[in-house]
Amino acid sequence: MANQIKDLVESTISSVNGMFSADNIIGETVTAPDGTMIIPISKVSFGVGGGGAETKEKDAAGNNLFGGGVAAGASIRPEGFLVITKNGSVRFVTTEAQQNSVEKLIDYAPDIVDRVSGIFKKDKNE
């Protein structure tokens, strides 16, 4: 029985695996006329579940009868866009109405580093 369930699960995972690639997560880059690059970013998730059982009843060859099944589900959800400007600044623009705190921190990190560096440079000069 274990081998039959294993075969079912492996077959299902193999089928699902063929549906996903890095292109599903990081989309094709689009370059705007001003040189800005826009890269779509998605979240991919999937799950697989299955089970089976042997009965005490026998088939014509004397093997225990087996019943089993496997199910899989998948989801691809757009998360946002990575925007890279011509001058090299990078920003993540989320598809959600509001960003969470971590996303805001990531967006503001380059500006914060520049400001803190400026303060230290100013202190050294004084």
Residue frames as a rotation matrix with the C-alpha (Angstrom) as fourth column:
MET 1
0.566 0.824 0.000 0.00
0.824 -0.566 0.000 0.00
0.000 0.000 -1.000 0.00
ALA 2
0.373 -0.482 -0.793 2.79
0.254 -0.769 0.587 2.46
-0.893 -0.420 -0.164 0.90
ASN 3
-0.692 -0.680 0.243 4.30
0.387 -0.065 0.920 2.14
-0.610 0.731 0.308 -2.57
GLN 4
-0.182 0.708 0.682 0.94
0.960 -0.021 0.278 2.79
0.211 0.706 -0.676 -4.25
ILE 5
0.782 0.434 -0.448 0.41
0.555 -0.811 0.183 5.99
-0.284 -0.392 -0.875 -2.23
LYS 6
-0.023 -0.888 -0.458 4.01
0.189 -0.454 0.871 7.03
-0.982 -0.067 0.179 -2.86
ASP 7
-0.676 -0.200 0.709 3.50
0.699 0.129 0.703 6.54
-0.232 0.971 0.053 -6.62
LEU 8
0.332 0.885 0.325 0.29
0.919 -0.381 0.099 8.61
0.211 0.266 -0.940 -6.54
VAL 9
0.727 -0.094 -0.680 1.93
0.310 -0.839 0.448 11.47
-0.613 -0.536 -0.580 -4.63
GLU 10
-0.336 -0.939 -0.081 5.08
0.268 -0.177 0.947 11.46
-0.903 0.296 0.311 -6.78
SER 11
-0.440 0.260 0.859 3.01
0.897 0.096 0.431 11.50
0.029 0.961 -0.276 -9.96
THR 12
0.658 0.753 0.001 0.93
0.748 -0.654 0.114 14.43
0.086 -0.074 -0.994 -8.69
ILE 13
0.481 -0.564 -0.672 3.97
0.170 -0.692 0.702 16.42
-0.860 -0.452 -0.237 -7.54
SER 14
-0.559 -0.698 0.448 5.66
0.550 0.092 0.830 15.81
-0.620 0.711 0.332 -10.87
SER 15
-0.038 0.646 0.763 2.59
0.959 -0.191 0.209 17.18
0.281 0.739 -0.612 -12.68
VAL 16
0.873 0.363 -0.325 2.37
0.464 -0.824 0.325 20.25
-0.150 -0.434 -0.888 -10.42
ASN 17
0.134 -0.926 -0.352 6.13
0.376 -0.282 0.883 20.84
-0.917 -0.251 0.310 -10.60
GLY 18
-0.468 -0.311 0.827 5.93
0.867 0.022 0.498 21.25
-0.173 0.950 0.259 -14.37
MET 19
0.496 0.762 0.416 3.55
0.804 -0.584 0.112 24.18
0.329 0.279 -0.902 -13.94
PHE 20
0.935 -0.127 -0.330 5.97
0.107 -0.789 0.605 26.34
-0.337 -0.601 -0.724 -11.95
SER 21
0.202 -0.930 0.308 9.17
0.890 0.043 -0.454 28.07
0.408 0.366 0.836 -12.94
ALA 22
-0.520 -0.466 -0.716 11.10
0.729 -0.679 -0.087 31.15
-0.445 -0.567 0.693 -11.84
ASP 23
-0.893 0.211 0.398 9.11
0.158 -0.682 0.714 33.06
0.422 0.701 0.575 -14.48
ASN 24
0.104 0.972 -0.212 5.98
0.618 0.104 0.779 32.51
0.779 -0.213 -0.590 -12.36
ILE 25
0.350 -0.048 -0.936 7.58
0.897 -0.269 0.349 34.35
-0.269 -0.962 -0.051 -9.45
ILE 26
-0.221 -0.476 -0.852 9.72
0.051 -0.877 0.477 36.97
-0.974 0.062 0.218 -11.15
GLY 27
0.662 0.640 0.389 8.01
0.428 0.102 -0.898 38.08
-0.615 0.761 -0.207 -14.34
GLU 28
0.093 -0.582 0.808 9.45
0.984 -0.069 -0.162 39.45
0.150 0.810 0.566 -17.54
THR 29
-0.378 -0.347 -0.859 11.09
0.546 -0.832 0.096 42.86
-0.748 -0.433 0.504 -17.19
VAL 30
0.522 0.534 0.665 9.32
0.846 -0.426 -0.322 45.73
0.112 0.730 -0.674 -18.92
THR 31
-0.538 -0.751 -0.382 11.43
0.749 -0.634 0.193 48.78
-0.387 -0.182 0.904 -19.78
ALA 32
0.583 0.744 -0.326 9.65
0.561 -0.659 -0.501 52.14
-0.587 0.109 -0.802 -19.98
PRO 33
0.698 -0.281 0.658 10.73
0.536 -0.404 -0.741 54.77
0.475 0.870 -0.132 -22.56
ASP 34
0.732 -0.424 0.533 12.56
-0.558 -0.822 0.112 56.74
0.391 -0.380 -0.838 -19.82
GLY 35
-0.235 -0.888 -0.397 14.72
-0.460 0.461 -0.759 53.68
0.856 0.004 -0.516 -18.98
THR 36
-0.239 0.234 0.943 12.79
-0.951 0.141 -0.276 52.66
-0.197 -0.962 0.189 -15.85
MET 37
-0.686 -0.004 -0.728 12.63
-0.258 0.936 0.238 48.87
0.681 0.351 -0.643 -15.48
ILE 38
-0.020 0.767 0.642 9.50
-0.999 0.012 -0.045 47.28
-0.042 -0.642 0.766 -14.02
ILE 39
-0.750 -0.292 -0.593 9.66
-0.320 0.945 -0.062 43.68
0.579 0.143 -0.803 -12.83
PRO 40
0.313 0.925 0.217 6.45
-0.738 0.094 0.668 41.94
0.598 -0.369 0.712 -11.69
ILE 41
-0.846 -0.528 0.077 6.79
-0.429 0.587 -0.687 39.82
0.317 -0.614 -0.723 -8.53
SER 42
0.239 0.952 -0.189 4.29
-0.641 0.301 0.706 37.09
0.729 -0.047 0.682 -7.60
LYS 43
-0.418 -0.241 0.876 3.79
-0.843 0.463 -0.275 34.67
-0.339 -0.853 -0.397 -4.74
VAL 44
-0.055 0.334 -0.941 3.41
-0.611 0.734 0.296 31.02
0.789 0.591 0.164 -5.69
SER 45
-0.517 -0.092 0.851 2.05
-0.786 0.445 -0.429 28.45
-0.339 -0.891 -0.302 -3.25
PHE 46
0.045 0.571 -0.820 0.84
-0.673 0.623 0.397 24.92
0.738 0.534 0.412 -3.60
GLY 47
-0.303 -0.070 0.950 -0.10
-0.856 0.458 -0.240 21.96
-0.418 -0.886 -0.199 -1.49
VAL 48
-0.275 0.169 -0.947 -0.49
-0.550 0.780 0.299 18.25
0.789 0.603 -0.121 -2.03
GLY 49
-0.352 0.199 0.915 -2.41
-0.845 0.351 -0.402 15.76
-0.401 -0.915 0.044 0.08
GLY 50
-0.065 0.342 -0.937 -3.37
-0.703 0.651 0.286 12.16
0.708 0.678 0.198 -0.33
GLY 51
-0.366 -0.036 0.930 -4.17
-0.803 0.518 -0.296 8.89
-0.471 -0.855 -0.218 1.28
GLY 52
-0.103 0.345 -0.933 -5.27
-0.714 0.627 0.311 5.36
0.692 0.698 0.182 0.69
ALA 53
-0.077 0.125 0.989 -6.25
-0.850 0.511 -0.131 2.09
-0.522 -0.851 0.067 2.25
GLU 54
-0.746 -0.109 -0.656 -6.08
-0.440 0.821 0.363 -1.60
0.499 0.560 -0.661 1.54
THR 55
0.300 0.865 0.402 -9.01
-0.948 0.223 0.226 -3.85
0.106 -0.449 0.887 2.27
LYS 56
-0.316 -0.354 0.880 -9.00
-0.531 0.835 0.146 -7.45
-0.786 -0.421 -0.452 3.36
GLU 57
0.734 0.625 0.267 -10.82
-0.088 0.477 -0.874 -8.33
-0.673 0.618 0.406 0.16
LYS 58
-0.360 -0.894 0.268 -8.72
0.095 0.250 0.963 -9.81
-0.928 0.372 -0.005 -2.62
ASP 59
0.150 0.325 -0.934 -8.74
-0.915 -0.312 -0.256 -9.28
-0.375 0.893 0.251 -6.37
ALA 60
0.925 0.287 -0.250 -8.59
-0.373 0.816 -0.443 -12.15
0.077 0.502 0.861 -8.89
ALA 61
0.269 -0.913 -0.307 -4.78
-0.179 0.266 -0.947 -12.30
0.946 0.310 -0.092 -8.56
GLY 62
0.385 -0.052 -0.921 -4.98
0.780 0.552 0.295 -12.58
0.493 -0.832 0.253 -4.77
ASN 63
-0.733 -0.644 0.220 -3.80
0.461 -0.708 -0.535 -9.02
0.500 -0.291 0.816 -4.03
ASN 64
-0.307 0.606 -0.734 -5.55
0.760 -0.308 -0.572 -6.90
-0.573 -0.734 -0.366 -1.41
LEU 65
0.317 0.500 0.806 -7.84
0.855 -0.518 -0.015 -4.34
0.411 0.694 -0.591 -2.98
PHE 66
-0.581 -0.584 -0.568 -6.54
0.736 -0.675 -0.058 -0.75
-0.349 -0.451 0.821 -2.74
GLY 67
0.518 0.670 0.532 -8.36
0.787 -0.617 0.010 2.56
0.335 0.413 -0.847 -2.85
GLY 68
-0.149 -0.628 -0.764 -6.58
0.778 -0.551 0.301 5.89
-0.610 -0.550 0.570 -2.76
GLY 69
0.632 0.332 0.700 -6.40
0.712 -0.605 -0.356 9.37
0.305 0.724 -0.619 -4.07
VAL 70
-0.421 -0.772 -0.476 -4.28
0.822 -0.547 0.160 12.48
-0.384 -0.324 0.865 -4.21
ALA 71
0.723 0.611 0.322 -5.27
0.686 -0.690 -0.231 16.12
0.082 0.388 -0.918 -4.59
ALA 72
-0.473 -0.863 -0.178 -3.21
0.859 -0.497 0.127 19.20
-0.198 -0.093 0.976 -5.33
GLY 73
0.755 0.656 0.030 -3.97
0.649 -0.739 -0.183 22.89
-0.098 0.157 -0.983 -5.30
ALA 74
-0.391 -0.912 0.121 -1.96
0.919 -0.380 0.108 25.86
-0.052 0.153 0.987 -6.51
SER 75
0.768 0.576 -0.280 -2.14
0.571 -0.814 -0.109 29.62
-0.291 -0.076 -0.954 -6.31
ILE 76
-0.435 -0.827 0.356 -0.23
0.888 -0.459 0.019 32.40
0.148 0.325 0.934 -8.06
ARG 77
0.660 0.675 -0.328 -0.89
0.736 -0.669 0.103 35.84
-0.150 -0.310 -0.939 -6.60
PRO 78
0.136 -0.622 0.771 0.69
0.485 -0.637 -0.599 39.10
0.864 0.456 0.215 -7.79
GLU 79
0.214 -0.159 -0.964 2.48
0.962 -0.136 0.236 40.81
-0.168 -0.978 0.124 -4.90
GLY 80
0.664 -0.018 -0.748 3.79
0.033 -0.998 0.053 43.94
-0.747 -0.060 -0.662 -6.60
PHE 81
0.844 -0.393 0.364 6.44
0.379 -0.042 -0.924 45.37
0.379 0.919 0.114 -8.86
LEU 82
0.169 -0.876 -0.452 10.14
0.696 -0.219 0.684 46.04
-0.698 -0.430 0.572 -8.44
VAL 83
0.943 0.159 0.291 10.78
0.316 -0.694 -0.647 49.45
0.100 0.702 -0.705 -10.02
ILE 84
0.071 -0.978 -0.195 14.38
0.771 -0.070 0.633 50.30
-0.633 -0.196 0.749 -10.95
THR 85
0.887 0.276 -0.370 14.89
0.050 -0.855 -0.516 53.84
-0.458 0.439 -0.773 -12.21
LYS 86
0.778 -0.591 0.215 17.55
0.246 -0.029 -0.969 54.98
0.578 0.807 0.122 -14.65
ASN 87
0.241 -0.710 0.662 19.58
-0.712 -0.593 -0.376 56.51
0.660 -0.380 -0.648 -11.80
GLY 88
-0.527 -0.532 -0.663 19.64
-0.100 0.813 -0.574 53.13
0.844 -0.236 -0.481 -10.00
SER 89
-0.643 0.353 0.680 17.09
-0.752 -0.127 -0.646 53.68
-0.141 -0.927 0.347 -7.25
VAL 90
-0.739 0.373 -0.562 15.06
0.108 0.888 0.447 50.57
0.665 0.269 -0.696 -6.45
ARG 91
-0.629 0.623 0.465 11.56
-0.752 -0.334 -0.569 50.52
-0.199 -0.707 0.678 -4.98
PHE 92
-0.898 0.439 -0.017 9.00
0.429 0.886 0.176 47.80
0.092 0.151 -0.984 -4.39
VAL 93
-0.630 0.775 0.053 5.46
-0.771 -0.632 0.083 48.88
0.098 0.012 0.995 -5.25
THR 94
-0.870 0.320 0.375 2.93
0.097 0.858 -0.505 46.55
-0.483 -0.403 -0.777 -3.68
THR 95
-0.718 0.691 0.083 -0.36
0.146 0.033 0.989 45.60
0.681 0.722 -0.125 -5.29
GLU 96
-0.104 0.669 -0.736 -2.07
0.980 0.197 0.041 45.92
0.172 -0.716 -0.676 -1.90
ALA 97
0.640 0.474 0.604 -3.68
0.402 -0.877 0.263 49.19
0.655 0.075 -0.752 -0.83
GLN 98
0.758 -0.405 0.511 -1.41
-0.641 -0.608 0.468 49.58
0.121 -0.683 -0.721 2.20
GLN 99
0.060 -0.830 -0.555 2.09
-0.192 0.536 -0.822 48.36
0.980 0.155 -0.127 2.78
ASN 100
0.848 0.107 -0.519 3.01
0.457 0.348 0.818 46.67
0.268 -0.931 0.246 6.00
SER 101
0.869 -0.485 -0.102 5.77
-0.292 -0.667 0.686 48.09
-0.400 -0.566 -0.721 8.21
VAL 102
0.126 -0.868 0.479 8.51
0.348 0.491 0.798 45.85
-0.929 0.066 0.364 6.82
GLU 103
0.220 0.005 0.976 7.77
0.976 -0.001 -0.220 46.86
-0.001 1.000 -0.005 3.22
LYS 104
0.959 0.137 0.249 7.79
0.138 -0.990 0.013 50.54
0.248 0.022 -0.968 4.22
LEU 105
0.619 -0.785 -0.009 11.13
-0.190 -0.161 0.968 50.08
-0.762 -0.598 -0.249 5.98
ILE 106
-0.005 -0.607 0.794 12.61
0.753 0.520 0.402 48.42
-0.658 0.601 0.455 2.88
ASP 107
0.530 0.289 0.797 11.33
0.794 -0.500 -0.346 51.27
0.299 0.816 -0.494 0.71
TYR 108
0.957 -0.086 0.276 12.79
-0.158 -0.955 0.252 53.94
0.242 -0.285 -0.927 2.98
ALA 109
0.708 -0.704 -0.052 16.06
0.515 0.464 0.721 52.13
-0.483 -0.538 0.691 3.82
PRO 110
0.021 -0.780 0.625 18.21
0.961 -0.156 -0.227 53.74
0.275 0.606 0.747 1.07
ASP 111
0.335 0.177 0.925 17.01
0.116 -0.983 0.146 57.23
0.935 0.058 -0.350 2.04
ILE 112
0.995 0.037 0.093 17.61
-0.090 -0.080 0.993 56.54
0.044 -0.996 -0.077 5.75
VAL 113
0.454 -0.889 0.054 21.15
0.829 0.444 0.339 55.27
-0.326 -0.109 0.939 5.06
ASP 114
-0.020 -0.439 0.898 21.91
0.728 -0.622 -0.288 58.38
0.685 0.648 0.332 2.98
ARG 115
0.612 0.334 0.716 20.64
-0.153 -0.839 0.522 60.69
0.775 -0.430 -0.463 5.72
VAL 116
0.953 -0.299 -0.048 22.52
0.134 0.273 0.953 58.91
-0.272 -0.914 0.300 8.52
SER 117
0.208 -0.916 0.343 25.71
0.977 0.214 -0.021 58.87
-0.054 0.339 0.939 6.41
GLY 118
0.156 -0.073 0.985 25.24
0.408 -0.903 -0.132 62.60
0.900 0.422 -0.111 5.78
ILE 119
0.922 0.210 0.324 24.96
-0.201 -0.456 0.867 63.27
0.330 -0.865 -0.378 9.51
PHE 120
0.702 -0.711 -0.041 28.18
0.513 0.464 0.722 61.37
-0.495 -0.528 0.690 10.25
LYS 121
0.024 -0.691 0.722 30.03
0.946 -0.219 -0.240 63.13
0.324 0.689 0.649 7.42
LYS 122
0.473 0.254 0.844 28.77
0.086 -0.966 0.243 66.48
0.877 -0.042 -0.479 8.72
ASP 123
0.994 -0.099 0.041 29.98
-0.044 -0.031 0.999 65.64
-0.098 -0.995 -0.035 12.25
LYS 124
0.373 -0.913 0.163 33.46
0.874 0.405 0.269 64.67
-0.312 0.042 0.949 10.96
ASN 125
0.004 -0.336 0.942 33.77
0.716 -0.657 -0.237 67.95
0.698 0.675 0.238 9.04
GLU 126
0.671 0.282 0.685 32.78
-0.222 -0.806 0.549 70.00
0.707 -0.520 -0.479 12.09
